[in-house]
Amino acid sequence: MRPYVHGYDNIESGRLRDQADTLADLLHHDSVYPPGAHILEAGCGVGAQTIHLAGRNPHAVITSVDISADSLAQAQSAIDARGIRNVTFQQADLLHLPFETQRFDHVFVCFVLEHLPDPAQALRALLPMLKPGGTITAIEGDHGSAYYHPASEAAQRCIKCLVELQARIGGDSLIGRQLYPLLLNAGYRQVAVSPRMVYVDDSRPDLVQGFTRNTFTAMVAGVRDQALAASLIDPASWERGIADLRRTADGGGTFCYTFFKGTGVAAE
Ligand SMILES: C[S@@+](CC[C@H](N)C(=O)[O-])C[C@H]1O[C@@H](n2cnc3c(N)ncnc32)[C@H](O)[C@@H]1O
């Protein structure tokens, strides 16, 4: 299995769930497919998005795959705990899926392409899974889209450490802005990208906690040891940057971040 910059520990599993729950309406209000649709979720992780996908599509048939057996076990528990019955999990590499071609009406891939060395290859590998006229949804963030008040050079340096570490293991955390050309060049038709901006201020304590603190700042703070080990930053600058990121979640702070939701259609 390839290294994954955020790791597979319990803190990261909780962060993925916080992220999914906080962003569910913003990202998934339109993740709705016809009853009976067969949906393939590629890279489901601990099932954080699966829960929302299944919740919004109770009459769809969902197959969720991931390369990590541990994550799949957590995903299965999460689904069982909610009494969800329309999801089947399977361990598989999305680059070499064990399904016959043209099996699915829809492919759903969320926060996965950013971790792959060749996201175009992944999108090309997913295309034959779709029936003619079937659709894909790809959702990604873009760490270059983060801006906040109070502004901070030190915080910016911490974010750049994460971007650099992810790039060093073959990922790309600036991928959101690339979804349109990626989908188009992979062979999808009618490609459209919808930017989804999270804006957080004191009037939204749920987002202050769920997004600024528990999703974004937690994600950056999580690579502290890797950033210091790689000498990308000195410890004092790191602590200052993380403190400044946390400051944006205190009274008077604000935070903006943009996700990108791309859709495309397989040729008829
Ligand atoms: C950031 S997690 C996102 C999980 C989930 N989609 C979510 O949004 O919470 C990325 C997931 O992609 C999985 N992954 C990475 N490469 C994969 C591959 N080649 N095939 C299947 N899954 C893969 C990882 O194991 C991990 O669970």
PDBQT file of the ligand as one rigid body, heavy atoms in Angstrom, charges set to zero:
ROOT
HETATM    1  C1  LIG A 301      -8.336  10.623   2.514  1.00  0.00    +0.000 C 
HETATM    2  S1  LIG A 301      -8.955   8.997   2.506  1.00  0.00    +0.000 S 
HETATM    3  C2  LIG A 301     -10.596   9.398   1.969  1.00  0.00    +0.000 C 
HETATM    4  C3  LIG A 301     -11.586   8.383   2.372  1.00  0.00    +0.000 C 
HETATM    5  C4  LIG A 301     -13.037   8.742   2.077  1.00  0.00    +0.000 C 
HETATM    6  N1  LIG A 301     -13.290   8.846   0.661  1.00  0.00    +0.000 N 
HETATM    7  C5  LIG A 301     -13.430  10.031   2.787  1.00  0.00    +0.000 C 
HETATM    8  O1  LIG A 301     -13.624  11.046   2.112  1.00  0.00    +0.000 OA
HETATM    9  O2  LIG A 301     -13.510  10.014   4.025  1.00  0.00    +0.000 OA
HETATM   10  C6  LIG A 301      -8.231   8.261   1.046  1.00  0.00    +0.000 C 
HETATM   11  C7  LIG A 301      -8.555   6.779   0.927  1.00  0.00    +0.000 C 
HETATM   12  O3  LIG A 301      -8.132   6.301  -0.370  1.00  0.00    +0.000 OA
HETATM   13  C8  LIG A 301      -7.673   4.971  -0.202  1.00  0.00    +0.000 C 
HETATM   14  N2  LIG A 301      -6.845   4.598  -1.353  1.00  0.00    +0.000 N 
HETATM   15  C9  LIG A 301      -5.650   5.108  -1.717  1.00  0.00    +0.000 A 
HETATM   16  N3  LIG A 301      -5.197   4.504  -2.830  1.00  0.00    +0.000 NA
HETATM   17  C10 LIG A 301      -6.127   3.591  -3.182  1.00  0.00    +0.000 A 
HETATM   18  C11 LIG A 301      -6.247   2.659  -4.243  1.00  0.00    +0.000 A 
HETATM   19  N4  LIG A 301      -5.285   2.538  -5.190  1.00  0.00    +0.000 N 
HETATM   20  N5  LIG A 301      -7.328   1.877  -4.315  1.00  0.00    +0.000 NA
HETATM   21  C12 LIG A 301      -8.301   1.972  -3.383  1.00  0.00    +0.000 A 
HETATM   22  N6  LIG A 301      -8.255   2.840  -2.344  1.00  0.00    +0.000 NA
HETATM   23  C13 LIG A 301      -7.189   3.638  -2.244  1.00  0.00    +0.000 A 
HETATM   24  C14 LIG A 301      -6.919   5.028   1.113  1.00  0.00    +0.000 C 
HETATM   25  O4  LIG A 301      -6.742   3.725   1.670  1.00  0.00    +0.000 OA
HETATM   26  C15 LIG A 301      -7.813   5.912   1.954  1.00  0.00    +0.000 C 
HETATM   27  O5  LIG A 301      -8.770   5.169   2.685  1.00  0.00    +0.000 OA
ENDROOT
TORSDOF 0
